[in-house]
Amino acid sequence: MSVAVYVMSLPTWLAGNFRTSWGPEGAGDEAPGPRRSAEEVDQVLEAFSDQLEKLLAFRPSWNEGDAVHLASVFSLEGFSLPFQLAGQWGYRMKLPRLRALEASQIWMPQDFEPAIRLAPPWNPESELRLASAPRLCGELAQLLAAIESEDREDLIETHRVTGKLHSIARLGIERDLPVIVES
């Protein structure tokens, strides 16, 4: 099982106008989720924006015109390492967003406090975790520093994945794009 992480516009992701591939000569080529028409994308984006406005007390905006800036695939086990360590080290450092995230996630480029659980309008039967990329970026940097201070062999892979996720969160912030995590 794997986890796909994208830094891209929500309309591109929702429309399914992309393909992911990895491995030699694209051996792991994979089609995205369901395709939606431009009208359907507009409707679910409007409903999502309305939903966020009610939850966050402001209407967030993000870059909707850019192409895909990053598509990365992690093993489920590897991807979960920083989140597990954040839970284990909860007694020594506050990492509330890292500890709250699981399953499908969207890291928004805006700064807001809580990690939010919601049913997205494009799939109301599912659950999505929404978090602030700037807040997650800070928590990932804090976790990276703590891992580095430990200097332990058993944390090498956790450090690598945490560093990669930190870079991904920063890219989303810099490009004003959501980070979309699908498992």
N, C-alpha and C positions, 0 to 999 in steps of 0.2 A: 504494500500500500504506500502511496506517496502523497505529498502535499505540494500543490502548485502555488507559486507566489508571483503575482503580477503587479507591475507598476504601470497602470494604463488608465485611460479615461473610462469612466463608468459606461458611457454609451457604447464604446467599442466592446467592452466585456459583456454587457447585457445583450448586444446584438449578435455576439459570437463571431465577430468578423476577424478572427485570428486563428492560428494553429500553433500548437507547441510541439517541439521536437527536441530530442536530445540523443546522445549516443553517436556512434559512428554513422555518418551519412544519414542522420535523422531517423535512426532505427526505432526510436521511441515515439514516432509521430503520433499525435493524439488530437482528435477533433475536440473543440471546446464544447461547452454545454449547449443548451437549446438555442436555436437561432430565433431572433425576434425581428419583426419589421421595425422600420423607423418610427412608425406611429405607436407601436407597443412600447418601444424603448422610451419615447417621450412621455407616455402615460405613466410607466412605472418610475421613471426618474422624478416626475412631478409629485407622485404619491410618496416617494422616498424622501424628497426634499421637505414636503409637508410634515411627514412623520418626524424627521430630524428636527425641524423647527419647533415642534411641540415638545420634544424630549430635551433639546439643548437650550431652548429659549432664544435662539437666533437661527436664521436660515443660512446654513453653510453653502458656500460656492466652491467650485474647484474647476480646474482646467478640463474642459470637455472636448478640446480639439486636437490634442496631441495623439500621436501614435503610441504604440507599445514601447516603453522604455526599458522594461526588463521582464523577462519570464524565466523563472527559476524553478527547479523541481528538487525537493528534499525527500528523503525517506521519512515516513511518519515518525519513526523512532528518533532520527537525527533532529528533525524539526522540533520535537517536543522537549529536547534536552534543556534549553534555557528556561522554559516554562516550569519544568519539573524542579530545576535547581532553585528558581525563584520561590517555589513553594517550600522546598526544604530549608532554605535560608531565611524564611519569613521571620524567624526569631531574631535575626541579626540585622536585617535591612528591610525597609519598606519598598516593596515592588508590587503595589496593588493591581496595576493593569496586567503585568505579566502573569500574576497569579490568577487573574480572572478570565484570561483568554483560553478558549478551547474551540474545537470544531471550526466552522467557517467564520472568517473574520474579514472586516474591512477596517483599515487604519486610515482615518481621514486626515488630510493635511492641516486641519484647524486644531487649535489648542482648546481643549475642554476637559473637564475634570473626570467624570466617571467612565468606566467601561460599561457599555450598555448592551443588554440582551434584547433583541427584537425579532419579530417575524417580518422579513422583507416583503414588500408588495409584489415582487416578481415571483415569490414562492412562499405564500403565507403559511404553508404547512411545515416549513423548515424554521430553523433558528439561526440567527446570525449574531456575532459579537462585534460591536462597533467600538473602536478606541481612537484616541488622539495620537497620531503619529509623532508629534513633538513630545508628548508625555512618554510614549513608548520608547522613543529614541533616547530620552534621558534615563529611563530605567535600564535600557540595554547597555548604555555607557556605564552606568553604575555597576551593573552586573559584570561587565567586562573588566572593570578596574578591580573588583573583588576577586574574580577568578585569577587575574594576573598576580595579585598579592598572595594568593595561595601557593602558586608555583607547584602544582600537582599534576603528575602525568595523567591521572584518570580524568582530568578536566580539559584535556587538549581538544577533543572533539566538541565539547560544549563551548569552549572558547571560540573555535572556528565558526560554529553555527551562530553563536551570539554576535560575533563580528560581522558575519554576512547579513544577518537580520538588521543589525544597526545600520549598515550601509544602505540596505534596501529602504529602511524607514527614512533615512536622510535624503535619499533620492526622491522619494515621494514628496517630502517637504519642499525640496529644491524645485521640483517640477510642478508643484501644486496639484499633484495627482494622488488618488487613493492607492493604497496597497491592498490588493485583494488576495486573500488566502483561501484556497479551496482544498478540502481534504476528501 
